[in-house]
Amino acid sequence: MPALVDGTWLAQYVEPQLLEEFRNFKDDFIGTLKAPNKAAIDKDGIKFNKLINTIPFHVNKTTAFTPVTVDAKKTLVTWDKLDTGLTTVTDAELRAMAFDKDSELRRLHRESFQIGVRDYAMQKLAPTADAVGMPVLRTTGADDGTGRKKLTYSDLIRFLSAVEGLNLIDQSQLATILCAEHRQDLIDDRAATNNYRDIQINKDTGAIERLFKMKFYENNKNVKYVAAGTLKADGAAPISTDRNASIFYYAPNTVHHIESVMTLYKPLSESTREADPQSEFRLHAYGLTDKKQEYGFGAIISGIV
């Protein structure tokens, strides 16, 4: 197959089917994130209240009871602006073109918005570092040949034990987004041990779906952590000691909401100054994905050899 070069063919006899662009769209985990109550949605964000449980428990108490106050806390999760980049199309490009570039660009914007929201959501769900209520563990397996320690069955059991220790109420709402490396580790080592009968794999799709109470989702996109174990900013240039991670979240402690996506379009007819009139297009929205509280999240980070 010849290499792709810049530009498009401006000829009548061109294969009208555009070549497929291979991008990963796995965002099914977003369907498990919780929508806010509409009454809580505010122009500044989404408001939450919480009662802090300070009620004591007594055994064989013989003294008088002293009333305690259950304190209330409140928080506001603020909106983020979500945009696709601005694209332009000139009338010179559109002349004699074998496909409708305007409509194809709109489709690409929708796909980019979907992928962008997925990446944004994963970054917001990831814990900043190991903390109370947010366990972050390293894998301990053998070197995969690149200086990365593989994920083992024992690592998964250790992580599941840490998650169960959080005493999360609804055990059916435990979810982990496996990064591609960790999924590969589990599949690669499956034949080497009988323990993997506990991991449920869909026979039709080959997807790793569950380990005991933990539901798995797969993604080729992943968040990264630095050597010290803290979350790396999305889009920051990786270095050799950065490692990919699988992300755990307790769905009831999440919130996800996208306001109506606005289409911003400037047609060719309004382009009065350019020598070749051009149209402009982008998508714009306010939305948020976040933790309702800093509890019930976690990560498994590939270890460093």
N, C-alpha and C positions, 0 to 999 in steps of 0.2 A: 504494500500500500504506500503510495507516495506521501511525502510529508505535507502537513497543512501549512499554508502560507497566508499572510494577511490579505484581507479584501474579500469581495464577493464577485461572482461572475455576473456581468451585465449583458447577458445574451439570452435569446429566446429559447434556444434548445439546450436547456440545462435540466438535469434530474431535479424535479421539484421537491423531492423529499430531503429535508435537511438531515445531515448526519446527527446521530444521537450523541448527546453530551452525557458522559458517565459521571453522575454525581450521586452521593449517598443521601437518600431521603428518609431514612429510618427515624421517624419521630412519633411512633405509636405510644411511647411512654407518656407523651403530653396528655393523652386522653385520660390518664389516671390522676393527673393533678387536679386539685379541687378549685371549683369556681367560687367566687365570693358571693355573699348575699347581696342582691341588687341594692338593698337599702343602705348597705355599708359603703357603697361606691361614692366617692366624693371627688370634687374637682382636683384636689391635691393628692388623692390616692385612695387607699382602702383602710378603713379604721377597724381596729380590733380591741376588745377588752379581754382581760384575763383575771380570774380570782386565784390568788396564791394560797395553796392549801397549807395552812399552818395549824390545822386542828390536831391536837395531841390524842394519843390513845393510852388508856391506863389499865393496869391489871391490879386487882385487889386494892383499889384506892380507898383510903380511910379518912382523908381530909376533905374539907369543903372544896367545891369546884370554883375555879376562878374563870370568869368569862374571857375569851380571847377574841380578837378582831381578825377577820379574814380580809387581808389587804387586797385592793384592786389595782391592777396595772393597765395601762393603755398604750397602744402603739399605732403608728401610721406608716403603712407601706406606700411609698411615693411612686408615682408613675415614672417610667422610662420612655424616652422618645425612640421610636423604631422606624428607620427609613431605609429604603433601597437607594443606591446611588443614582444620580441624574444621568439619563442617556439622551442622546440627540440623534435625529435622522434628518438628512437633508433631502430636498426634492431631487437633487442630482443622483443620490443613491437609489431612490425609488423608481426612477425612470428605467423601463425595460427590465426590471428585476423579476426573476422567475418565482419569487415567493413574496408574500406580504410581510415585509420586515417590521412594520409597525406592530402588527398583531403578534408576531413571533417575539418581539421585545417585551410586549406586555406579558406573554407567557413566561419568559425568562425572569421578569421582575417578580411574578407570583412565586416562582420556584425559589428565587433568591430570598424572598421574604420568609417563605416556609423554612428554608434551611437556616436562615439567620435567627429566627425565633427559636428553633431547636437548639442551636449552639448557645444562644443567650440563656435559655432555660437551664441547660446543663451547667453552665458556669455559675448561675445563681443558686442552684441546688447544692453545689459542692461545698463542703465545709472549708473554711479558711485554713484550719489546722486541727490537729487532735485536741479535743476539749471535752469537758464533762457533757455527756449527752450526745456527743458527736465523735465516735471512735474513728480514728484513721490508722490503719495497719499497713505494714509492708509485707510483700510476698517474700517467701523464704526458700523457694525452689532452686534448682540447679541453674547455672549460667546458660542462657540460650545462645551463647556465642557472640553476643553483642555487649556483654557487661550488665545485662538485665537478669534478675532472678525471676524464674517462672512462678506462676500461681500454682499452688498445690491444693489437693483436696483438704489437707490439714489446715491450710490457710483459710479456706472457705468455712470450715467448721469453727475455727477460732473466731472468725469475723461474725458468723451467725450467733455464736455464744455471746459476743460483746453486744450485738444488737438486741438479743433477747434479754440481756441484763438491763436494758433501758426501761423495761416494764411498759412497753407501748401497748395500749389497750386493745386495739383491733389488729390481731396478728395476721389477718388476711390482707393487710395493707402494706406489707413489707415489700419493697421493690429495689432491685439493683440493676443499673445499666452497665452491662459488661462491655469493656473496651475490646477491640479486635484482638489484641495480644492475649488478654486473659481468656477469651473464648477459644483461641487457638491452643493455649496451654492445656485447657480442660479436655479438648478433643484429642490432642496429641498424646496425653497421658492416660486416656481412658482405657486403653487396652492393657495397661501395666498394673492395674489394681482392680479388685472386686468392689471397692468402695463406691465406684462410680455408678452402681446400680441405683444409688440414691438420687442421682441427678437425672431429671426428666428431660428427654430430648424428643422433640416432635419428629415422628418417623417420616412424615410427608415433606416437611420443610427443612429438617435438620437443625432447627433452632433449639438452643438450650433454653428451657422454659422455667425450670423450678429446681430448687434444692430444699426439701422439707417445706418450711413455711415461706421461704424466700422466692418471690417471683422475679424472673430474669427478663430483661430486655436487651437487645443487641444494638450496637452502633459502631460504625467505623470512625465516627468523630469521638474525641475524648478530651477530657480536661487534663492538664499537666500540673505536677507538683515539683518544686525545686528540691535539691538534695536535703535541705533542712526540714522538709515535710510541709511547707506552706504552699498554698494554692498560687499558681502562676497566672498572671493576667492573660486574658484571652487575646490572642493575636501577638503576644510578645515573642520575640525570636527565641527559639529553644537552644539550649546548650547541652553538652554531652551528659551532664549529670541530672538533667530533667527526666522525669519518668511519667508515663501515662497512668491513668487511674480509672477504676470502675467506681461508680457513684451509687451510694445507697440513700434512699429517702423513705420516710414514713408519710404516705400520701395525705392523711388528714392534717398534717402540719405544713402543707404546701398551699400556695394560692397562685392561680394563673388566670389572667384575664387580658384580653386584647380588645381595646375599643374599636369602633368601626374603622376599617382601613380606608384612608382617603386617597383617591387617585388624583394626582396633580399633573395636569396635561396642558401644554401650550401648543396649539395646532400650527400648522404651516402658515395658515392665513394671517396669523398675528406676528409673523416674523418679518419685520419691515426693514431692518438694517443690514442683515447678512446678504452677501452676494448670492449665496445659495440658500434660500429660505429653509429653515429647519424647525422641526417639532421637538418638544422636550417632554420627558415623562419620568415620573418617579412615584413610589408608594410611600405613604406617611401614616403613622398611627401612634397612639399612646397605649401603653400596655405595661404589664408587669408579671414577672414570675419571681417568687421569693419564698423565704421561710416565714411562716407565721410566728415562729419562735425558734430560738437557737437550740433545738433539741429534736432528736430523731432523724439525724442525717449522719452520713459517714462516707468513708472511701477506703478502697484497697488500692494501694500504690505499688507498682513494681519496685522491688528492692534493687539496690545497687550492689554489684559484686565487689 
